[in-house]
Amino acid sequence: MTDLSVTSGLNIAQSTLDTIASNVANVSTPGYKAGSYSFLATLSASADAVLSDPSSGVIQRFSQGGIATTGNPLNAAINGQGFFQVTNSNDQTSYTRNGEFAIGSKSALQLVNGSNVMGYNADGEGKILPTLTSITLDQTPLPPSATTSIGMNVNLAGSAPVPSNPTFDPLDPASYNNSQTVGVFDQSGLSHNFQTYFAKSSTANTYDVYFSLDKASISPSKTTSPVSLLFNPDGTQSPTSPKTIDFDMPANGSTFPISLDVSKLTQFGKAYQSIAVTQDGYGVGNFSGFSIEQDGKISAAYSNGQSMVKAQLSLANFINPEGLTRTNDGMYLESSASGQPTVGIPGSGALGVLLPASLESSNVDVASAMVDMITAQRNYQANAQAVKINDQIMQTLVSLR
C-alpha cells in the first residue's frame, strides 16, 4: 500500500461527497441536472487520472425532471430533449434547461442571471425572421388598423310585412323591418357605428337595404341606394343578388374603403336572426402581457383583444449531452466530447416541446442522495483508516533501522 494510493482513495471519496452535496444544494434549482461520480469514468480518462484528477469522474444525468406550474407567463419548461441557448456579456454561448425568463434592460429576454436568451425575432407584422439572435420583446402599443371588410350572416324573415312608412328614415323604425349595427374603425383607430337597415319590398322575395354611419345616411360607392337583395322561393339567395357591397366611409375629412359581404344572408322562416357579424379592424391597443406557446412562439396581448407574435425561442441539442462542460453557475458549455449543437424550434425533429407558465424541476432524488452520502462517508472513513494504518507501518519500518 502506498501513500499515493490511499491519498487517491481519499480524494475520490471526497469528490463523491462534493458531487452529492452539490446535488442536494441544488434540489430546488429549476432545470438542474444531478451529477454522479464514476470511478470507471475517471480511470478510463487516462492511466493517471484516478491519482491526479478525481473530479474528472463527475458525469451528468440528463433525465427529465418533473414539471411544476408557476403561473408566470414568461416561464417555460422543456418536455423532452434540448437546451435553451443564452449569451453573456462576453458573447459566450451557454446552454441551460432553466426556463425562468424575465424582461431585462433594452427589452431583452433574459435569464435571472442576466444572460440574454437566443431565438428568432419577428418583424412588425408578426412574421418570424430566420436569423438566430438575442430575443427582444417590446411593450409598445399596437397601432390601429382600419376596417376593410365586414362579414354579415343574417336571416331575414320571409313573411315580414312591408314597412308602413314607404320613405326610409333611419330615425323612424316604421320605415324598415330590422337593423344591424357593427362597430368599425377608421385609419386613426376611432370607432364608428355602421348600421344596416332591412326593409321588406313590395316585390316578392326582395329586401331593400339602406345604410348609415353614425346615424348619417351613406350610399355604396359602386351602386345606388337602396341595394336590393333577391331571394329564391326556398329562402336561399338568388344568384343575381349582389354578394358584396363596397363603401368609401367618410371619416376625419377623408374616406376609408370597406367591403360588406352579404353572401350569407338568407330568408328563412318567420323570424329575423343575427347569426354572426364580424369586422377586421381594431383601435389602438395597449400592451397587457406576453405568453409562450408549445412551439416557442412568444406573443404579446393587447387591450383591444388583438395579439401579435414577437419572437420564437430556439432549442439546441447535442449528440452527447453528457459531454457538456458545466460551469459554476449551473450552465453548460459546448465541448469536443459533446459535439456541436443542432439548433431548431421546439417540437421540430428530436427537440422537445415547451410547457408554458411552468418550470422543469431538478432531477435530484433526495432520498437516493442521502443514501449515497452515507455510503460515500463510510468510504471516506475507510480510506482515512487506511491512511492511518499505512502511517503506522511506515513508522514501524523507520524504527527498525
ZAZA-272097 format. One record per residue (C-alpha): x, z, y; residue in one letter. Coordinates in steps of 0.1 Angstrom, whole numbers, plus 2048, in hexadecimal, padded with zeros to 3 digits. Layout:
BEGIN
 east  up north code
    X   Z     Y    A
...
END
This chain:
BEGIN
 east  up north code
  800 800   800    M
  80E 7F6   822    T
  807 803   845    D
  7FD 7DF   84D    L
  7E3 7DE   832    S
  7D2 7FF   83A    V
  7D3 7F9   85F    T
  7C2 7D7   859    S
  7A7 7E9   845    G
  7A1 800   862    L
  7A0 7E3   87A    N
  787 7D0   864    I
  771 7EF   861    A
  773 7F4   887    Q
  769 7D0   88D    S
  74B 7D4   876    T
  740 7F3   889    L
  745 7E1   8AA    D
  72F 7C4   89E    T
  714 7DB   892    I
  715 7EF   8B3    A
  711 7CE   8C7    S
  6F3 7C5   8B2    N
  6E2 7E6   8B7    V
  6EA 7E6   8DC    A
  6D9 7C4   8E0    N
  6BB 7CA   8CB    V
  6A5 7C6   8EA    S
  6B8 7A9   8F9    T
  6A2 789   8F8    P
  6B0 76D   8E3    G
  6CD 782   8D7    Y
  6DB 778   8B5    K
  6EA 792   89E    A
  70E 790   893    G
  71D 79A   872    S
  741 7A0   868    Y
  74D 78B   84B    S
  76E 794   83A    F
  76F 773   827    L
  76A 760   848    A
  788 772   857    T
  79D 76D   838    L
  795 748   836    S
  79E 743   85B    A
  7C4 746   853    S
  7DA 759   83C    A
  7E2 773   856    D
  7C0 775   867    A
  7B5 794   854    V
  7D3 7A6   861    L
  7D6 799   884    S
  7B3 791   890    D
  797 7A3   87E    P
  77E 79A   89A    S
  780 775   88F    S
  769 77E   872    G
  74A 784   888    V
  730 769   881    I
  70E 764   891    Q
  6EC 764   87F    R
  6D5 74A   890    F
  6B6 753   87E    S
  695 751   891    Q
  68D 771   8A5    G
  669 77E   8AA    G
  654 770   8C7    I
  648 789   8E1    A
  62D 77F   8FA    T
  637 78A   91D    T
  61C 77A   933    G
  637 76D   94B    N
  631 748   950    P
  656 742   955    L
  660 750   933    N
  664 739   915    A
  66E 740   8F1    A
  67D 726   8DA    I
  66B 723   8B9    N
  683 710   8A3    G
  6A5 702   8A9    Q
  6B7 6FE   8CA    G
  6C6 70F   8E8    F
  6BE 70F   90D    F
  6DA 700   922    Q
  6E6 712   941    V
  703 70E   959    T
  715 728   96D    N
  725 726   990    S
  744 715   980    N
  72E 6FA   971    D
  736 707   94E    Q
  71A 6FF   935    T
  70E 71C   91F    S
  6F3 71E   905    Y
  6DA 73A   8FF    T
  6B9 742   8ED    R
  6AE 758   90A    N
  692 748   91D    G
  68D 763   938    E
  68D 74C   956    F
  686 752   97B    A
  687 73E   99C    I
  6A9 744   9AD    G
  6B8 738   9CE    S
  6B1 715   9D9    K
  693 713   9C1    S
  6AA 711   9A3    A
  69D 71C   981    L
  6B5 737   975    Q
  6BB 750   95A    L
  6BB 775   964    V
  6E1 773   966    N
  6E0 758   980    G
  6E9 73A   96A    S
  6D7 71A   973    N
  6C0 70C   957    V
  6C6 6E8   94D    M
  6AB 6CE   947    G
  69B 6B0   958    Y
  68B 6B0   97A    N
  66C 69C   983    A
  666 685   9A1    D
  64B 68A   9BB    G
  630 67C   9A4    E
  638 692   986    G
  64C 678   973    K
  66A 687   95F    I
  68B 678   96A    L
  6A5 671   94F    P
  6C3 683   95E    T
  6CD 6A5   94F    L
  6D3 6BD   96B    T
  6CB 6E0   979    S
  6A5 6E5   97C    I
  697 6EB   99E    T
  673 6F6   9A3    L
  666 6F3   9C7    D
  647 706   9D2    Q
  63C 6F0   9EF    T
  617 6E8   9F3    P
  60A 6C9   9E2    L
  601 6AE   9FB    P
  5DD 6A2   9FC    P
  5D1 682   9EA    S
  5B4 66E   9F8    A
  597 666   9E1    T
  599 642   9D4    T
  57E 642   9B9    S
  55E 655   9B1    I
  54E 654   98E    G
  529 65B   98B    M
  516 660   96B    N
  4F2 666   974    V
  4D0 660   964    N
  4B4 654   97B    L
  490 65B   972    A
  480 63C   965    G
  45C 647   96D    S
  464 654   990    A
  44C 64A   9AC    P
  456 634   9CA    V
  45E 64B   9E7    P
  441 651   9FF    S
  457 648   A1E    N
  463 624   A19    P
  47D 628   A35    T
  49C 63A   A29    F
  4A7 658   A3D    D
  4C1 66F   A2E    P
  4B0 68C   A40    L
  48E 684   A31    D
  48B 68C   A0B    P
  46B 678   A0A    A
  47F 658   A0F    S
  493 65B   9EE    Y
  48E 66A   9CB    N
  4AF 67B   9C5    N
  4D2 680   9D5    S
  4F4 687   9C8    Q
  510 697   9DC    T
  536 697   9D5    V
  552 6A3   9EA    G
  56D 68A   9F2    V
  58E 68D   A04    F
  59D 677   A20    D
  5C2 66F   A25    Q
  5C9 690   A37    S
  5B8 6A5   A1C    G
  598 6AD   A2F    L
  579 6AF   A19    S
  55A 69B   A20    H
  538 69A   A0F    N
  52F 678   A01    F
  50A 675   9F9    Q
  4F8 65C   9E3    T
  4D2 659   9E6    Y
  4BD 648   9CB    F
  49B 63A   9D5    A
  484 62A   9BB    K
  47C 606   9C5    S
  45A 5F6   9C2    S
  46B 5DC   9AD    T
  46A 5E6   989    A
  489 5F6   979    N
  49B 5F6   99B    T
  4AA 612   9B0    Y
  4B6 60E   9D4    D
  4D5 622   9DC    V
  4DF 62E   9FF    Y
  4FE 641   A0A    F
  50A 659   A24    S
  52A 66B   A2D    L
  525 68E   A3C    D
  500 684   A41    K
  509 665   A55    A
  4FC 645   A45    S
  517 62D   A39    I
  516 60B   A28    S
  52C 5FC   A0C    P
  548 5E6   A18    S
  540 5C8   A03    K
  51A 5C8   A02    T
  4FC 5D2   A16    T
  4E9 5F2   A14    S
  4D5 5FC   A00    P
  4E5 5F2   9DF    V
  4CC 5EA   9C4    S
  4D3 5F6   9A1    L
  4C1 5E3   985    L
  4B8 5F1   963    F
  4AA 5E2   943    N
  489 5EE   936    P
  49B 604   91D    D
  4AC 617   939    G
  4CE 608   936    T
  4DF 5F8   954    Q
  4D9 5D2   958    S
  4F8 5BC   955    P
  4F0 5AE   977    T
  4F0 5D1   987    S
  50F 5DA   99B    P
  528 5F0   989    K
  53E 5FB   9A6    T
  537 5FF   9CB    I
  553 5FF   9E5    D
  555 612   A06    F
  56C 615   A24    D
  566 63A   A2C    M
  56A 643   A51    P
  580 661   A57    A
  597 66D   A74    N
  594 64C   A87    G
  59D 637   A69    S
  58F 62F   A46    T
  598 635   A22    F
  58C 620   A05    P
  577 62E   9E9    I
  568 61C   9CA    S
  548 62B   9BC    L
  543 625   996    D
  51E 623   98E    V
  522 612   96C    S
  516 630   959    K
  4F5 634   96B    L
  4D6 633   955    T
  4B0 634   959    Q
  4A4 649   93B    F
  486 65F   938    G
  474 672   954    K
  48F 688   963    A
  4AC 683   97A    Y
  4CC 691   96B    Q
  4EF 693   97A    S
  506 693   95C    I
  528 68F   96C    A
  536 687   98E    V
  55C 684   993    T
  574 67A   9AE    Q
  59A 677   9AE    D
  5A4 686   9D0    G
  5AF 6A8   9DB    Y
  5B9 6BC   9F9    G
  5DA 6CD   A00    V
  5E3 6E6   9E5    G
  5F7 706   9E9    N
  60F 70F   9CD    F
  600 729   9B5    S
  618 72B   997    G
  62D 71A   97C    F
  626 715   957    S
  63C 709   93A    I
  62E 6F4   91E    E
  639 6F1   8FA    Q
  64C 6D1   901    D
  65F 6E2   91D    G
  64C 6D3   93A    K
  649 6EA   958    I
  62A 6E4   96D    S
  621 6F2   98F    A
  5FC 6FC   995    A
  5EC 6FA   9B7    Y
  5CF 70A   9C9    S
  5BB 6E9   9CA    N
  5B9 6E9   9A4    G
  5D5 6CF   9A0    Q
  5F5 6D2   98C    S
  615 6BE   98B    M
  633 6BC   973    V
  652 6C8   985    K
  66C 6C7   96A    A
  673 6C9   944    Q
  689 6E1   932    L
  6A3 6D3   91A    S
  6B0 6E2   8F9    L
  6D2 6DD   8E9    A
  6DA 6E0   8C4    N
  6FB 6E1   8B0    F
  705 6D5   88D    I
  714 6F8   888    N
  705 712   89F    P
  719 72E   88E    E
  738 71D   89C    G
  72D 724   8C0    L
  743 73C   8D4    T
  730 75A   8E1    R
  739 767   904    T
  737 78B   910    N
  715 785   921    D
  705 77A   900    G
  707 754   908    M
  717 73A   8F2    Y
  731 720   8F9    L
  737 6FF   8E6    E
  756 6FF   8D0    S
  767 6E7   8B8    S
  757 6FA   89B    A
  733 6F6   8A9    S
  736 6D1   8B1    G
  728 6C0   8D0    Q
  704 6C8   8DB    P
  6E7 6B0   8D4    T
  6D0 6B2   8F2    V
  6AB 6AB   8F3    G
  689 6B8   8FD    I
  677 6D3   8EA    P
  664 6C7   8CC    G
  679 6A7   8C8    S
  68E 6A1   8A9    G
  698 6C2   899    A
  694 6D6   8B9    L
  67B 6F2   8BA    G
  65D 6F5   8D2    V
  659 70E   8EE    L
  640 72A   8EE    L
  635 730   912    P
  634 752   922    A
  648 761   905    S
  66B 76B   8FC    L
  67D 76A   8DB    E
  687 78D   8D1    S
  6A9 796   8C2    S
  6AC 78F   89D    N
  6BE 7B0   898    V
  6AF 7C5   87B    D
  6B5 7E9   887    V
  6AF 7F8   865    A
  6C8 7E2   854    S
  6E1 7E7   870    A
  6DF 80D   86C    M
  6E6 809   846    V
  703 7F2   84E    D
  710 80B   867    M
  711 827   84D    I
  723 810   835    T
  73C 805   84F    A
  742 829   858    Q
  74A 832   834    R
  762 815   832    N
  773 820   852    Y
  777 844   844    Q
  785 836   823    A
  79E 821   835    N
  7A7 83F   84B    A
  7AD 853   82C    Q
  7C3 838   81E    A
  7D8 839   83E    V
  7DB 85F   83A    K
  7E6 85C   815    I
  7FE 840   81D    N
  80E 856   838    D
  812 872   820    Q
  823 85C   807    I
  83B 84F   821    M
  843 873   82B    Q
  84B 87C   807    T
  862 85E   804    L
  874 868   823    V
  879 88C   817    S
  889 87F   7F6    L
  8A7 871   809    R
END
